[in-house]
C-alpha cells in the first residue's frame, strides 16, 4: 500500500498494535480495565480541588486592586453577604439577636478577615446595609483562601450560621457563596448530563452499529477517555488552579471523540471484511489506514485546544488542559481497545456483510460527495450562508463575567442578589472600589479632588457610605504633615 511506504514507522507501530490485539486481546482489555479502575479512584475526587473562578485576568487592574485590598487592607479574598430578614424590622429583638450572633460567630472564624453589619457600625455607615423598607440587613464578611479556598471556607461558615430561627430568615450570597454554588451546580449538572447523554447516545449507537455489544464499545472508550482526563486534571491541580468548567468539556468531548474514533475503526474493519479479507488481515489494514486517521485527527484537535493555554485567564487554560488530555486518552483508548475488542468479541460485533457488500458508488454518501465536488463553489456558498444564518443570533450577544443570575432562581445567592438589586438603595455586590496603591507625596486636597471627579463620572454615583468602615492608609504611604483621606473610594453603578 502507498500509505505504508509514506509512513513506515507509524504503520509499523499501528500494525504492531493490531498484532498484539490478535495475540492477546484479553490481556489488553484486562490492562485497560486496571488502568480505568486506578484512574477512577484517583481522578473522580478531582471536583473537590477545582474552582469556579478564573474568569478574570490576574494582570488586570481589577485583579491587582483586589489583591491590594486583601493583602494590605485585610479585606479578604471574596465577600460573603448574609441577609437577615424580619417582618418586624432588623432592629426588632429577634433580628438583632440573630444578626449579632452571626457577626460574633464570623468574627471568631479564622477564615474571616473582616465583618461589617448594620448592628456593629455607626448609623450613617449602616444605611447601605439596610433595605429601603428596613426589613433586611446585610452582613458583609471578607473570606480568605483565594479562588479555591474561599468558597470552601464559606461553605463551613454557611452551614454554621445560615439557618432560619425565631421568625428570622437568613440567606447567604455574594461572590464566595456564588462560587460555591456554581461548583455544586456544575457537579449536579454533570451528573444530569451523564444520565441523559449516555443513555441517548447508547440508543443511537445501537442503531448505528447494529447491535448492543458494538454500541457498548465506544461507551467503554469514552469512559477511559473521561476518567483518564479526570486523573490528569487532578495531577495538574496540584501545581496550578483548574476551573470546574473543565469537567463539562471533558465529558462532552470524551464521549464525542470516542464515538467518532470507534465508529471510524469499526466501519473500516467491516469494509475490509466485505472485500473478502481474513479477519487478521482486515484488522491490520484497519489499523494502518483508519488508525492513522484517528491519530492525525487527535493531533489536530489537541494542537487546536492547546492554543488556549496562552491566555492568562486560568478558566481558558483549564479548557486547554482538559481538551488536550481528553483527546490523547480518547485516541489511545480507541487504537488500543478497539482492535482488542474486535478480536475478543468476534462475530458478536456484527459485520453486516450484506450492507457492506454494496458497491461504493451505490451509496447515498458517495453520490452526495460527488455532487458537492462537481459543484464546489455553489455548495460552498450555500453552506457558508447557512452557517452565517445559524450564527446570526450571537451577533447581539452580551458578554460578561457570570454573577448569581447564572444559578437557579431558587438558590440562596440568586435570592440574595435579587434582594440587593431591588430592595436596597445600593447594590453592595456591584460596588466598585478604587484603590490608590501609593499616596506618597499626594496631598489631601488632591485626594479629595480625585474623589470628587470620580463622583461625576457618567453612569456612576458615589456610594453615600462605604461597604466597610473607611480604610486606613498604609503608614509608609501617609502624606507628610497632613491627614490623608481614605485611599479606597467605593462607587456604585
N, C-alpha and C positions, 0 to 999 in steps of 0.2 A: 504493500500500500504506500501511496505517496506520502501520507501523513506520518508513517513510521520513519521514513527517511528524513523528514523535516525535523522531527523531534525525537531522536533515538533515545536520549537519556530519559525523557519524560515517558515515552512509550514503554521503555524497559521497566520503569517504576510501576506504571499502571498495569502492565502485563504481569508484573510480579505480584501485585495485589490480587489480581484475578487468579493467579496460580495458588496463592496462599488460601484464597477462599475455596478453591477446588479441593485442596489437600486437607484443610482443617476448618471447615465452616463453623462447626460448633464451638471450637476454641476461640475463634474471632468473636462470635456472638457472646460467649462467656466473658471474655476480657472486656468487651464493650459494656456488658451489664455491671461488672465490677466497677469500671470507671464511672458509669452512670450513678451507681449507688454511693460511691465515695464523693463524687461531685455534689450529689443531692444533700448529703449530710453536711458537707462543708458550705455549700452555696445557698441553700434555701434560707438560712437566717440572715442573709445579707440585708434584707429590708430594714432591719433594726439599725444598720450602720449608715443608711442613706439619708439624704437631706432633701427637703422640699425647697430649699433656697437655691442660690447660684444663678439668679436671674439678672444680676447687675454686674457691671464691670468693676472689678476691685480697684482699678486705677482711676475710676470716675471721681469727680469732686464729691458727689453724694456719699460714696463709699468711704472716702478719706474723712469726711466730716463725721460720719457715723463712728469711725474708729477713734477719732479725737474725743468725741463725746463719751465713748465707752472707756477709753484708757485714761484720759486726762481729767474728765469731769465725773467719772464714776456713774454714768447713766445706764450702764448695762448694754448688752448687745441687741436685745429685742424687747419691745414693750409688750407687756401683758396687761390688758384692760379688763377689769372686773366690774360689772354693773350690779348695783344693789337697788332693787326696785321695791317700792312700798306704796300702796294706795294712800296711806296716811302721810306721805312725805318722807324725805330722807332724814329729817330731824326728829321724826317720831321716835318713841322709845325703842321699839323692836328694830327699826332700821339703823338707828345709831348704835345699838348693841352689836348687831351683826356686822356693820361696817367697821367699827373699831376692833372687833375681834379678828376680822380678816386682815386688817392692817397690822395688828400685833403679830399675827402668825407670819405674815410676809416679811416683816422687819427682822424676825428671828431666823429666817431661812438663809443659809449661806449663799445660795444661788441668786439672791435678790440684791441688786446694787443700790436701789433707791425706791422709795414708796411715796406717793403723793395721793391724798384723798381729801374730799370735802370736809372731813371731820378733824383733819390734822394740820390744816393751813389757815391763815387768816381769811376772813370772809371775802375780801376783794380778790384774793388769789383763788378762792374756791368757786367763783362764778362760772368759769368754763367747765367745771367738773360736775355741774348740776344741770339737769334738763330744764327746759323753759317752764315746765309746769311744776317743777320741784319734787317730782316723784321718783326720779332716777339719779343716783350718784355714781360717779366713775372713780375707781381706784386705779391709778397708774403705777405699775411696777416695772422696773428695768431688770430683765433677766439676763444673766451671764451664761456663757457656754458656747458662743458662736453659732453658726448656722446649724451645726449638728447637735450640740449640747443644749442650747437654749430651749428648743421645743421639748426635749425630754425632761429638762428641769421644770419647765412649765407644766408638763403633764403631772408630775408628782405634786406640785402645788395645787393644781386644779382639782385633783382627786381629794385633796385635804380640805380645801376651803369652799369650793363651788358646789353648794347644795342648798336647796330651799329650806328655810326653817322660820318658825314664828310668823308666818304670813309674809315673809320677805323672800322675793325671788332673786336669785343670784345667777349670773351668766358670765362666761369667760369669752373674751375676744382679743383683738389686737394681733400683731404680727406673730407673736410666739404661739398663741392658740391656733391661729390660722395655719401656720406651717405644720403644726402637729396634726390638725385635722386633714390637711392636704395629704400628708403621708399616710394617715389611716384610710382616707378615702381612696387613695391610689391603690393601696393593698386590697381594699374591698372591690374596687372596680376591676383590678387584675384578676381576682378570683371569679368575678362575674363574667369577664371576657373569656376566661378559660372555660367556664361552664357552658357558655353559649357557642363560642367559636370552634372549640374542638369537636363537640358532637355534630355540629352542622358541617364542618369540614370533613369529618369522617363519613357522613352520609353522602356527600358529593363524591368523595374518593371511592366509595363502594361502587357508585355508578361509573366513574371514570375508569377505575382499574378493573372493574368486573368481578369483584369478589371481596369478602371480608378480610381474608388473610393479606391480600395485596394492599388493601386500603390501610391496614394496620402498619405497614412498613414505613410510609412517610411520617406517620404519627410517632413511631419509635425514633426515627431520625430527628424529628423536631424536638422530641423530649431530650435527646442527647445534646442538641444544639442549645436549647434553652437552659438546661441545668448546668452545662459547661460554662455558659455565659454568666450565670449567677455566681459560680465559683470564681471566675475571672474578675468579676466586679467586686467581690468581697476582698480578693487579694489587692486590687487597686485601691480599695477604700482604706487600706492600712497606711497608704502613703499620701493620699490626696482626697479631696472632697469628691463625692459622686452623687449625682442627682437621683431622686426616687423615680423620676420620669424615665430613666434608662430602662427600668423593668418593663414598662409597657412596650418600648421599642424592641427589647429582646424577645418578648413573647410573640409579637406580631411578625417580626422578621424571621424569627426562628421557624415558626410554623410555615410561613410562606415559602422560604427558601428550601425547606425540607421537602415540601410538596413538589416544587419546581424541579429540584435536582433528582429526586427519586423517580418522578414521572419520566424525566428525560432518559435516565438509565434503563428503567424497566421497559419503556416503549422501544428503545433501540434494541434491547435484548430480544423482545418479541419479534421485531422486524428481522433480526438476524436468523431467528428460528424459522421464520416464514420462508426464508430463502433456501431452507434445507440444511443449514449448517448444524453440526453436532453442538450439544449444549456447551461443552468446554470451549470450542472454537467461537461460538456465538458470544460467550461471556468475555473472552479475551478481546474480541473485536469491539464489544460494547465498551469495555474499559478504556481501550486505546483511543476510541473516537469520542463517544459521549462522555467518558471520564475526563478527557482533556477539555471538553467544552465546559464541564462543571467547574474545573479548576480555573479556567480562564475567566468564567463568569464571576466566580468568587473573588478572584484577584481584582477584577474591575470594580465590583461593589465595595470591597474593602478599601481600595485606594480612594474611592469617592467619599466614603464615610470618614476616612482618616483626616480629610481636609478640615473637619470641624474642630480638631484638636488645636488648631491655630488660633481659635477665638479665645479671648480672655475670660469669657463667662463660662464657669465650670459646668453649667447645665448643658451647654453645647458640647463641651469637652466630653461629658458623660455619654452623649449620643455617639460620639466617635468611639469611645471605649466599648460601649455595648454593641455598636454596629460592626466594628471590626471583629470583635470576639465571636459574635453570633454567626457571622459569615464564615469564619475559619472553622468553627465547630460544625456548622451545617455541611460544609464541603467535605471535611474529613469524615464525618459520620456517614455521609452519602456514599463516598467512594470506598469506604471500608465495610460498612454494614450491608449495603445493598447487594454486592456480589455474594457475600456470605449467606445472606437470607435467600437469594435466588437458588444457591446450591442446596442449602439445608431444607428449604420448603419444597423444592422441586416443582412438580405439576400443580401443587396447591396454590401457586401464584396465578395459575391460569395463563395460557398462552394465546387464546383467541386465534387459532390458526385460520379459521375461515375468514375472519375480518382482516387479518394481517396479510393474507394471500392476495388481496385485491391489488391490481396494478396501481402504481403510484399516481399515474396521470388520471386515474378514475376517482381520485379523492376530491372532495369539495375544497379542502385547504389548498390542494395543488392548483385547482382552477382559479381560486381566489388570488393566490400568489402570482400566477401567470397573468391574470387580469391587471393586477397592480403594477407589474413590471412593464407591461405593454403601454400603460397609461400613467407613467410615473408622475409627471407634472400635475395633471388634473387631480389624481388621487391624493398627492401630497398637499395640494391647495385645500381640498375638501377636509382632509384630516386636520390641517392647521386651523381652519375656520371652526371646526367642531371643538377643538381643544380650547381655542380662544373664547368661544361662547360658553363653554363649561367653566372656564376660569374667570369670566367677567364679573361675577358677584364679588370676588375677592378684591376687585379694584376699589371698592368702597369700604374695605375692612379697616377697623380702627385698632391699632396695635398698642399694647401697653403691658405693664407688669401686672400679674394676677393679684387680685385682692380677695376679700372674703366672699365676694359675689360669685366666685368660681365654685363655691361649695353649695350644697343643697340649702334651700331657704330655711329649712328647719334646724340647721346646725347652729350651735351656740355662737361661733364667730360671725356668721351671717346675721343672726338676730341682733347681736351687739352692734355690728356695722350699720344695720338699718336704724337702730335707735340713735346712733351718733349722727347719722345723716339727716334724720327727720325730726328729732326731738331736742336737739342741742343747738345752741347758737353758734357753736364752733365744733367742727368735726375734728376731734383730737387725733384720729387715725391718719388724717391728711395734713397735719401741721408740718410746716417746713421750718427747720431751724438753720439759720445762717451762722456759721462758726468762723470766727476770725482767729487763725492759728497763732498769730504773733502781733501783739499790740504795742510792742516796744517802740517808743518814740511817737506814738499816736496820742493825741490829746483827747480829753473828754468831749470837747466841742466837736471834734472830728467824728468821734463815735456817734454822738447824738445826731450830727448832720447825716451820717450814713444811714442810721436807723430811720430818720425822717424820710430820706429818699426811698428807702425800701417800702415804706408805708404808702408811697404814691405810685408804686408800680401798678400798671393796669392789671385787672383780674385778681389782685391780691389785696388783702387788708391786714393790718397788724392785729394780732390777737389782743383783746383787751387785757388778758393776763396770760402769762406763760403756763404751759402744762405743768411744769415743775417750778419750785421757787427759783428765783434768779440765780444763775450760775456764777460762781466767783471766777475772777481772772486768775490764771496761774501766777504765783508770786514773781517769777522771773520776767513775766510779761507786763507787770504793772507800769503804767506811765509814771514818771517821776513827779513827786510833789502834787499830784492830782489824783483824786479818787476816780477810778475808771468806771464806766458803765459796763454792764454785763456784756461779754463778748458773744453770747448766743442770743439771737433775735428770733423768737418764734413768729411765724406767719401762718395765716390760714387762707386757703383759696376762696 
